[in-house]
Amino acid sequence: MIGFLRGRLVAKRPPQLLLEVGGVGYEIDAPMTTFYDLPETGAEITLHTHLVVREDAHTLYGFGRLAERSLFRSLIRISGVGPRLALAILSGMNADEFVACVREGDSAALTRVPGIGKKTAERLVVELRDRLDDWAAPAAVPAAAAGSVVQPTDAVAEAVSALIALGYKPPEASRMVRAIDSSGLTAEAIIRQALQATVRPS
């Protein structure tokens, strides 16, 4: 098992980033909550990782905080919740917000995440409530100190592609991005605003 990776951030195209470690480029899928804290490309970062091995692929997932990885591992133990859905959940809300939804029994907020229906949301609340009784978010250890972010050449298109990768249908992803003022925003900022407007209760 690969517990963490430390290396140079080569590229980021949500929800995937490329990390160079000792001359090897690792393709890593990460939730948007991790992307929001990433510095500009070229900086050195550390990611806590989880490797999912399947017959057709080995996929590495990376998280800026141990709390995110811990919750990711709890989520994928739930029947009907795979790594992709867990990634979508952690992209729509941070670990503390998700835990609050579970503790309060707010399954309605969870159904706003693509791929989560009413039954799955209720199952998450029931099965995770007891496991999260002693939840206390560890001290934040960001992937790296925030730095200036380079404006991508087409942030809107990149944001739409990322939302589709997170499980939203193409027309819905386009609608979400069009609904906000994306002028001058990076792809990460556009995605953040789109997810906040859709996933979190008004």
Residue, then its C-alpha position, 0 to 999 in steps of 0.5 A: m500500500i502506498g501511504f503517501l507521496r511527496g513530489r513536484l506537482v506537474a499538472k492538474r486537470p480536475p479531478q486528476l493531477l500528475l505528481e512527479v516523484g523520483g522521476v516517476g509521474y503518478e496519475i492521481d485522482a483527488p477530490m475538489t476539496t484537495f484541489y482547492d488547496l493546491p499551489e501552482t504547478g511546479a511546487e512540491i506537495t505531499l498527498h496521503t494516498h489510497l490505492v484501489v486495485r481492480e482487474d482492469a486498473h490500479t487507481l491511486y487516490g490522493f488527499g491533502r488531509l488525513a481526515e479526507r482519506s479516512l472518510f474516503r475509506s469509510l465511504i467505500r466500505i458502504s454497500g453501493v458506494g465505490p471510489r468514484l462516488a466517494l470522490a464525488i461526495l468529498s468534492g461536494m462537501n468537505a469531511d466536516e460538512f459530510v460528518a455534520c450531515v450524517r450526525e443530523g440525519d440530513s439525507a436530503a443534502l446528500t442526495r444533491v451529490p450525483g449518483i446518490g439517491k434517497k436510499t443510498a443517502e439514508r444508508l450512508v446516514v444509518e451505517l456511518r452515524d455510529r462509526l463517526d460518533d468520535w469524529a474529530a477532524p485531525a489538525a489540518v495538514p494542507a497539501a502545500a501552502a497556497g500559492s498563486v494559481v495560473q489561469p488555465t487557457d479555458a477554465v470554463a471547459e476544464a470545469v465542465s469536464a471535471l464536473i462530468a468526471l465527478g458524475y454530472k451529466p454533460p447538460e447539467a454540468s454546462r448548466m451549473v457552470r453557466a449559472i455563475d459568473s466565471s469571468g477571471l476565475t480559475a477552473e477550481a474556483i468555478i467548480r467550487q462555486a458550481l458545487q456549492a450552489t448545487v450540493r449544499p442546501s440553500 
